[in-house]
Amino acid sequence: GRVPFPVQMAAASLALILLGALLSPLNRPCEWRADREGAALCGEPVAMAAALASADQFIRQARRRLPPPWRWLVFPLSWRLPSHPSMRRRVARLEELAAAIRTGTPA
C-alpha cells in the first residue's frame, strides 16, 4: 500500500528537524566569522552588537505578542533547535572584539 499523505508530511517534517539538528553545529563557526567580518566591514563592533541586541529584543517581543497557536506556526522550532550561536554570546563576542581593537590586542 500507499503511505497516507499526513504520515508522509510528518516523516518529512521529522527528517528536516533531525537534519537541522545535525547540521546546525556546522553553521556556528560560519556565523562567528560573519559577525567578525561584519564588524570589520562597518568598523564599529559595538554598533553591530547593539543592532543584534535590538533585533533579538524585537523578535522576543513579537513572539510574546502572538497567541500560542500562531506562535507555533510562525516560530515553530527556531528557538528550540538553534542554528546560530545565542544572541547574547554573539553580542558578548562583538564587545570583546571592540575591547581588543581599543587596546590593540588580538581577538
Secondary structure as GFF3:
##gff-version 3
##sequence-region A 1 107
A	DSSP	alpha_helix	5	42	.	.	.	ID=ss1
A	DSSP	alpha_helix	45	65	.	.	.	ID=ss2
A	DSSP	alpha_helix	68	74	.	.	.	ID=ss3
A	DSSP	alpha_helix	87	103	.	.	.	ID=ss4
###
